[in-house]
Amino acid sequence: EHFENATHEFMADRDVYLRMYKGLPFLEKSSGKNTEGFANLATPDIFEQVEVLANTEFAMLTAARPNFEFVALNGNVTPRDLHKLSKLIQYQLEMTEWERKLMIALRSKYLNGTVFIEEPFVSFPSGPGPAWEATDFLVRPFHQIFYAASSIKLEYSDHIGTLDIVTPQRIRSLAAMDEGENVWSKEA
């Protein structure tokens, strides 16, 4: 029960800070009255602090274009193959909008103190013979994450998972991709 109360307090504080960051009215804890967004912030410059920190780290992470370099560890890989692989990774990062999602992750990191990122394998268009495939970079909201309630710190948790809501349209799309009906039965 104590842990649930502490978790509730933590999430309530987090919601207040998120509303402050967005400039939305929030309920002040001490007086219990609504504020006017930025007018009565407990920390008036929280927005600027988060943006400065996130932009600084973003600039450091993306200063080099590309921010990676492939090196052959043996003589079997030609420079041409390394160049093709580098261009492929650059294309995948561009198609998955990696830089935009990185900025969202950095803002969450500096505002909340941590960030949850999922890296699913994606293809476009979905179905047989996609035009491109890549590992995506998705920032997951806190309310979609679960972990062991008895853990003191997140890294000590026995399990961490996500809560996903799958729409009927998505299920139909997944079933359409399974042409041989190996996984999805269209009869069911």
Secondary structure, 3 states (H helix, E strand, C coil): CHHHHHHHHHHHHHHHHHHHHHCCCCECCCCCCECCHHHHCCCCCHHHHHHHHHHHHHHHHCCCCCCCCCCCCCCCCCHHHHHHHHHHHHHHHHHCCHHHHHHHHHHHHHHHCCCEEECCEEEECCCCCCCEEEECCEEECHHHEEECCCCCCHHHCCCEEECCCCCHHHHHHHHHHCCCCCCCCCCC
